């Protein structure tokens, strides 16, 4: 078995990788070509904010994972 500190470090690294992957997705969603700027004035019917909400939700879950990995062991000691 690995020590608990090693497991905590691995969990934090994995959560950081999740945050980086969310950042990569958000950059792809936000990136806009100059040719596409002309189409922004016309509202797209049927378009929703799922492109922004899903990566934001994954980012929040990654931050919660880090918080749980850091706080939960301290709560168990009490």
ZASETOR-576229 format. One line per field, with one value per residue: x, y, z of N, C-alpha, C, O, CB in turn. Coordinates in Angstrom, 3 decimals, m for minus. Glycine has a CB too. Example, Ala and Ser with C-alpha at 12.3 -4.5 7.8 and 13.67 -1.06 7.14 Angstrom:
2
nX: 13.190;12.850
nY: m5.690;m2.250
nZ: 7.800;7.080
caX: 12.300;13.670
caY: m4.500;m1.060
caZ: 7.800;7.140
cX: 13.200;12.900
cY: m3.300;0.030
cZ: 7.800;7.870
oX: 14.236;13.409
oY: m3.319;1.138
oZ: 8.465;8.039
cbX: 11.308;14.084
cbY: m4.473;m0.598
cbZ: 9.046;5.725
This chain:
78
nX: 0.832;0.387;1.580;m0.628;m0.135;1.042;m1.062;m2.815;m1.368;m1.366;m4.121;m4.538;m2.947;m4.292;m6.758;m5.877;m5.109;m7.631;m8.727;m7.038;m7.760;m10.389;m9.935;m8.693;m10.808;m12.568;m11.084;m11.159;m13.855;m14.345;m12.682;m12.664;m12.960;m12.072;m13.756;m16.068;m17.116;m18.937;m21.276;m22.135;m23.854;m26.355;m28.891;m28.678;m30.989;m32.200;m29.772;m27.865;m26.584;m25.019;m22.478;m20.861;m21.689;m21.337;m18.434;m17.816;m19.174;m17.780;m15.321;m15.953;m16.575;m14.032;m12.637;m14.057;m13.335;m10.631;m10.898;m12.302;m10.417;m8.518;m9.842;m11.442;m9.757;m8.856;m11.185;m11.830;m9.918;m10.735
nY: m1.184;2.221;5.180;7.514;10.176;10.113;9.178;11.340;13.326;12.256;12.348;15.126;15.891;14.578;15.929;18.467;17.971;17.478;20.028;21.404;20.126;20.944;23.647;23.558;22.724;24.861;26.920;26.097;26.353;29.068;30.282;32.207;32.748;35.501;35.694;34.589;36.487;38.155;36.712;36.765;38.824;38.064;36.292;32.870;30.439;27.972;27.624;27.059;27.585;25.465;24.892;26.404;25.918;23.172;22.659;24.446;23.305;20.887;21.887;22.973;20.609;19.438;21.198;20.798;18.143;18.393;19.898;18.094;16.048;17.326;18.218;16.164;14.090;15.545;15.961;13.383;12.810;14.122
nZ: 0.000;m0.690;0.962;2.669;2.062;m0.444;m1.980;m1.716;m3.080;m5.659;m6.207;m6.197;m8.363;m10.435;m10.344;m11.039;m13.662;m14.737;m14.537;m16.300;m18.692;m18.952;m19.322;m21.832;m23.451;m23.118;m24.293;m26.966;m27.476;m27.130;m28.964;m31.901;m35.341;m37.486;m39.649;m38.734;m37.089;m38.335;m38.339;m35.767;m35.139;m35.943;m34.413;m33.538;m34.020;m31.833;m30.626;m27.694;m24.336;m23.660;m24.536;m22.965;m20.356;m19.745;m19.792;m17.707;m15.572;m15.327;m14.580;m12.063;m10.721;m10.717;m9.061;m6.709;m6.263;m5.599;m3.256;m1.639;m1.425;0.118;2.450;3.564;4.792;7.016;8.424;9.203;11.094;13.369
caX: 0.000;1.092;1.216;m1.755;0.333;1.254;m2.392;m3.322;m0.655;m1.868;m5.471;m4.417;m2.418;m5.366;m7.731;m5.262;m5.212;m9.021;m8.897;m6.365;m8.538;m11.536;m9.409;m8.468;m12.116;m13.101;m10.357;m11.665;m15.218;m14.334;m11.906;m13.533;m12.273;m12.569;m14.855;m17.268;m17.626;m20.075;m22.460;m22.520;m24.923;m27.621;m29.064;m28.840;m32.129;m31.879;m28.464;m27.971;m25.340;m24.409;m21.054;m20.155;m22.100;m20.781;m17.056;m17.800;m19.581;m16.668;m14.312;m16.413;m16.399;m12.602;m12.265;m14.636;m12.527;m9.431;m11.316;m12.638;m9.165;m7.777;m10.609;m11.988;m8.874;m8.790;m12.424;m11.811;m9.025;m11.465
caY: 0.000;3.497;6.065;8.398;11.433;9.854;9.099;12.714;14.022;11.719;12.897;16.547;15.963;14.190;17.022;19.547;17.578;17.696;21.473;21.766;19.641;21.842;24.882;23.326;22.703;26.229;27.693;25.719;26.863;30.526;30.745;32.637;33.308;36.829;35.531;34.232;37.638;38.712;35.920;36.930;39.811;37.381;35.233;31.511;29.779;26.637;27.600;27.177;27.883;24.216;24.914;27.059;25.382;21.845;22.764;25.122;22.307;19.948;22.618;23.038;19.271;19.225;21.968;20.079;16.942;18.821;20.281;16.884;15.338;18.032;18.444;14.931;13.438;16.344;15.752;12.041;12.782;14.599
caZ: 0.000;m0.706;2.078;2.396;1.460;m1.872;m2.592;m1.776;m4.149;m6.925;m6.402;m6.542;m9.726;m11.352;m10.385;m11.820;m15.068;m15.142;m14.714;m17.549;m19.835;m19.079;m19.925;m23.260;m24.116;m23.106;m25.308;m28.281;m27.632;m27.182;m30.119;m32.996;m36.503;m37.838;m40.605;m37.984;m36.346;m39.057;m38.035;m34.378;m35.029;m36.207;m33.410;m34.054;m33.387;m31.342;m29.977;m26.243;m23.632;m23.229;m24.861;m21.868;m19.067;m19.500;m19.316;m16.405;m14.582;m15.131;m13.809;m10.675;m10.156;m10.482;m7.878;m5.573;m6.023;m4.875;m1.913;m0.885;m1.132;1.135;3.669;4.110;5.774;8.242;9.160;9.762;12.258;14.546
cX: 0.876;0.678;0.094;m1.320;0.571;m0.082;m2.994;m2.671;m1.157;m3.262;m5.420;m3.905;m3.499;m6.435;m7.177;m5.314;m6.638;m9.268;m8.231;m7.153;m9.785;m11.094;m9.173;m9.782;m12.696;m12.386;m10.840;m13.056;m15.206;m13.626;m12.835;m12.659;m12.844;m13.724;m16.162;m17.855;m18.828;m21.374;m22.930;m23.666;m26.296;m27.791;m29.299;m29.996;m31.739;m30.525;m28.662;m26.597;m24.654;m22.920;m20.235;m20.474;m21.471;m19.306;m16.951;m18.193;m18.486;m15.558;m14.684;m16.257;m14.929;m12.141;m12.835;m13.844;m11.267;m9.798;m11.635;m11.378;m8.378;m8.523;m11.060;m11.045;m8.765;m10.042;m12.456;m10.936;m9.748;m12.406
cY: 1.248;4.319;7.022;9.696;11.271;9.799;10.488;13.481;13.550;12.270;14.361;16.712;15.597;15.277;18.201;19.224;17.740;19.175;21.923;21.298;20.492;23.154;24.718;23.326;24.108;27.089;27.356;26.267;28.363;31.046;31.033;33.170;34.681;36.743;35.205;35.419;38.275;37.995;36.108;37.922;39.167;36.278;33.879;30.850;28.366;26.538;27.761;27.446;26.619;24.166;25.535;26.410;24.029;21.920;23.464;24.147;21.301;20.608;22.716;21.679;18.972;19.974;21.314;18.814;17.282;19.170;19.063;16.122;16.018;18.095;17.152;14.232;14.227;16.158;14.381;11.958;13.236;13.525
cZ: 0.000;0.510;1.667;1.726;m0.036;m2.600;m2.720;m2.922;m5.508;m7.217;m6.813;m7.964;m10.733;m11.456;m11.174;m13.310;m15.582;m15.402;m16.005;m18.770;m20.042;m19.721;m21.416;m24.034;m24.195;m24.148;m26.711;m28.528;m27.851;m28.439;m31.307;m34.122;m36.816;m38.843;m39.890;m37.222;m37.033;m38.681;m36.593;m34.201;m35.219;m35.174;m34.069;m33.317;m32.989;m30.675;m28.476;m25.643;m23.129;m23.509;m23.736;m20.523;m18.755;m19.079;m17.951;m15.299;m14.293;m14.327;m12.346;m10.003;m9.867;m9.238;m6.620;m5.242;m5.248;m3.436;m1.054;m0.506;m0.029;2.480;4.328;5.087;7.086;9.088;9.818;10.999;13.523;14.982
oX: 1.945;m0.431;m0.106;m2.057;0.327;m0.212;m3.624;m3.348;m1.351;m3.555;m6.178;m4.379;m3.611;m6.964;m7.919;m5.539;m6.837;m9.938;m8.795;m7.206;m10.191;m11.799;m9.426;m9.859;m13.251;m13.023;m10.922;m13.401;m15.971;m13.942;m13.677;m11.733;m13.978;m14.577;m17.241;m18.992;m19.661;m22.447;m24.017;m24.379;m27.293;m26.927;m30.038;m29.956;m31.038;m30.158;m29.530;m25.591;m23.790;m22.176;m19.054;m19.614;m21.107;m18.945;m16.096;m17.609;m18.286;m14.926;m13.828;m15.853;m14.617;m11.351;m12.173;m13.700;m10.874;m9.094;m11.275;m11.275;m7.638;m7.892;m11.055;m11.505;m8.598;m9.979;m13.050;m11.181;m9.418;m13.132
oY: 1.296;4.174;7.301;10.253;12.198;10.315;10.791;14.205;14.362;12.623;14.789;17.582;16.238;15.520;18.866;20.114;18.102;19.538;22.737;22.003;20.735;23.705;25.643;23.862;24.499;27.904;28.241;26.607;28.878;32.134;30.210;33.947;34.985;37.630;35.515;35.345;38.883;38.598;35.653;37.858;39.676;35.408;33.775;30.725;27.665;25.464;28.517;27.521;26.696;23.481;25.227;26.361;23.771;21.294;23.114;24.163;20.906;19.964;22.558;21.604;18.319;19.453;21.279;18.457;16.547;18.785;19.014;15.605;15.352;18.030;17.063;13.805;13.632;16.190;14.227;11.123;12.792;13.699
oZ: 0.608;1.024;0.485;0.914;m0.808;m3.710;m3.733;m3.652;m6.412;m8.359;m7.683;m8.695;m11.778;m12.541;m11.898;m14.129;m16.742;m16.369;m16.736;m19.778;m21.178;m20.566;m22.188;m25.140;m25.222;m24.815;m27.562;m29.659;m28.667;m28.921;m31.666;m33.888;m36.447;m38.879;m40.394;m36.756;m36.361;m38.702;m36.238;m33.200;m34.706;m35.061;m35.048;m32.093;m33.719;m30.198;m28.038;m26.348;m22.255;m22.807;m23.577;m19.643;m17.607;m18.083;m17.138;m14.216;m13.144;m13.490;m11.476;m8.843;m8.871;m8.451;m5.582;m4.073;m4.343;m2.502;0.122;0.606;0.696;3.535;5.556;6.146;8.151;10.317;10.885;11.870;14.622;15.960
cbX: m0.946;0.803;2.451;m2.492;1.623;2.033;m3.322;m3.073;0.866;m1.897;m6.299;m3.481;m1.200;m6.001;m8.109;m3.800;m4.750;m9.993;m8.312;m4.957;m8.931;m12.189;m8.106;m7.733;m13.090;m12.955;m8.852;m11.674;m16.070;m13.657;m10.835;m14.556;m12.403;m11.432;m14.524;m16.955;m16.530;m19.839;m22.179;m21.335;m24.719;m27.667;m30.234;m27.524;m33.356;m31.938;m27.532;m28.588;m25.611;m25.085;m20.821;m20.510;m23.593;m20.926;m16.219;m18.754;m20.815;m16.120;m14.117;m17.883;m16.967;m11.781;m12.762;m16.092;m12.160;m8.763;m12.527;m13.578;m8.307;m7.468;m11.806;m12.329;m7.482;m8.604;m13.617;m11.332;m7.799;m12.230
cbY: m0.002;4.273;6.868;8.707;11.911;8.535;8.187;13.441;13.797;10.172;12.747;17.266;15.033;12.875;17.466;19.777;16.130;17.173;22.248;21.173;18.170;22.106;25.299;21.999;21.766;26.860;27.436;24.216;26.517;31.086;29.690;33.722;32.372;37.685;34.428;33.112;38.671;38.620;34.456;37.376;40.926;36.801;35.568;30.679;29.759;25.670;28.717;25.900;28.818;23.059;25.677;28.540;25.261;20.977;23.512;26.342;21.584;19.453;24.009;23.503;18.218;19.673;23.426;19.719;16.264;20.037;21.198;15.982;15.239;19.422;19.296;13.998;13.254;17.826;15.913;11.054;13.668;15.912
cbZ: 1.210;m2.018;2.559;3.679;2.147;m2.080;m1.765;m0.443;m4.029;m6.889;m5.122;m5.558;m9.888;m10.895;m8.960;m11.374;m15.252;m14.067;m13.512;m17.580;m19.634;m17.696;m19.242;m23.475;m23.373;m21.699;m25.200;m28.428;m26.407;m25.934;m30.514;m32.520;m37.729;m38.413;m41.619;m37.019;m36.170;m40.568;m38.295;m33.573;m36.055;m37.662;m32.476;m33.894;m34.332;m32.458;m30.540;m25.631;m22.468;m23.898;m26.158;m21.827;m19.024;m20.752;m20.338;m16.409;m15.052;m16.488;m14.377;m10.608;m11.107;m11.703;m7.999;m5.866;m7.349;m5.577;m1.982;m1.699;m2.384;0.652;3.369;2.990;5.174;7.905;8.237;8.727;12.011;14.261
